[in-house]
C-alpha cells in the first residue's frame, strides 16, 4: 500500500504528537520516504536481494567492494543471467564466501526458472513474497523484511529487532 507525501507528513505530525521525543528527529529528517508511491526502486528486485546477500555480516565498505566486483564480473550489473554465467571460483575470487556464492547461484536459478518471479514480486502480498523467498538458501526473515520495506515500500512489516540494537539506535532519543 503506497502513501502520498502529504500522508507521510501527517503521520510524522501524529507520531510527534504522541511522543514529543520524535519531534526533533522528524524536523531534522523530514517525512519518511518508506511507502511513498512516488518512490521507484533504483535497482531491480534481483539486484537488491543479491546485494543484501553479499552485504550480510560485512562492513558497508567491504560489502560495497564485493558488490562492485560481482557487478564487474557479471557484465556491469547484477542480474540472474550475469550471475548464472559465473562459476563458484569466480565468485570466490570476487570476495564471496562459499555460502554467499551458493546463495547467489540459487537466487539466480530461482529467477531464471521462474520459481521466483522477480519482476512481479511487487504485485504479491507480503506473505506470498515471504513464501517464495524464505526457502532460498541465504535469505532469512530479516533479508525479506528489509526487502519488503526498502525495495517494495511495505509499511506494515514486523521486524524482529534485538532490544540491545534498538537501544543503540534510539537510546540517545529517550
N, C-alpha and C positions, 0 to 999 in steps of 0.2 A: 504494500500500500504506500504510494508516494504522497508527499505533502507539499504544500506550497511554501515559499519563503515567508509569507505572512503568517501562515500557521506555525511555522518553526519559531518565528519571533514571539507569537502568542504563547507557545509552550514555554519559551525561555522566561517570559514575564511571570507565568504561573509558577514555574519552579522557584524563581527568586522570591515570589510572594510566600510560598510555602516554607522555604528555607532561605532566609536572607544571606546566609553564608555563601550562597552561589552567585549572588548579585555581582560581585567584582569579577568573577570568572566569566560570567555571561557578558558583562560590559566589555571586558578585555578581548574576548574571542568571538563575540557575536553569535548569531544563530547557528545551531548545529546543522552541518550540511548533510548528515546521515538521513536518508529517506527523501531528500528533495527530488521532486520529479524532473527538475532541470539537469540533474547530475547525470552525465553519461560516463560510463567507465572508460578509463584511459587504456586499459588492457583488455584482452579477451578473457573470457572465463577460464579457459585452459591456462593461459599465461599467468593469471592471478593465482590459480591453485598450484601451478608448478613453482612459482616464486615463493609461495607460502611453504611448500615442502622444503625448498632449498634454504629458506631462512630459519627453519626450526633449529633452536638451540645454538644459534650463532649471533655474534655481534652484528650490528647493522652494516658495518664496513666489510666484514668478512662475507656476509651474505651478498652484498652488492657486487663484490668482486667475483664470486662464484656465479651469480646470476648473469653478469656480463660475459663471463667465459662461456657459459652454456648458450647464451644468445648468439655469440660469435660462431660457436661450433655448429649451431643449428640453422645457420643462414641469416642471422641478423634479428631474428625474433623467435620467441619460444612458442612453438606450435606442435601439435601432435605429430605431423609428418616430419618435422625437423628433428624432434626427439627420437622418433622411431628409426631414423637413419643413423643414429649414433649407437655405438656399441658400449658395453659396460666400461671397458677400459678408457674410452674417450671421456665418458662422464667422470670416471675416477680421476683422470688427468686434469679435468677442469676444477677438481676440488670436492667432488661429491663423495660422500661415504657410500659403501655398498648398499646400505639401506635406502639412502636418498636416490641413488641410481635406479634401484629396483622400483621405488615408488614412482619415479618419473616414467620409467618404462611401462609400468602398469597403468598409470594415468593416460599415457599416450595411446596404449592399446585399447583402453576403455572408450576413449574418444573416437578412435578410428573405427572400432567395431560397432559404434553407436550404443554400446552398453550404457554409456552416459552421453546424452545429447547436450554437449557443451553450449551450443548456440540457443537452446531453448530452456535452459535452467531458469531463466527469469520468469517463465510462464508457469512454473510449477509452484505448488505450495511448499512452504519451508520443510515440512515433514517429508515430502516426496524427495526433496533435494537431499536431505539427510539420509534417506533410504538408499539413494543412488551413490552418494559419495562415501559414506562411512565404511562400507565393505572394502573399499580400496586400501591397499597397503600404504601406510604413511599418512593417511588422512584420518584425523581424530575429530572429536566433537569440537575442540577449540578451533581447529582449522575451518571446519564447516561453519561454525557460528560467526567467525571473523569474516568469512567469505560472504555469508548472508548479510551481515551488517555493512561492510565496507565496499563490496562489489555490487551487491544487488539492492542495497539500500533498505534492508529489512529493519523495521522499527521495533518489532516485538520478539526479540531473541532473549532467551535465558542463558546467560553465560556464567559458568561457574568460575568465580574468582577467589583466589586464596585471600583470607582476611589479612594476612601479612602484606600481600601485594596491594590490596585495596587501601590499607593504612598508608603504605608507601606513596600511593598515588594521591590520596586525598587527606593525608594526615595534617598537612600544613593548613588546610582549609578549615578543619574542625579543631 
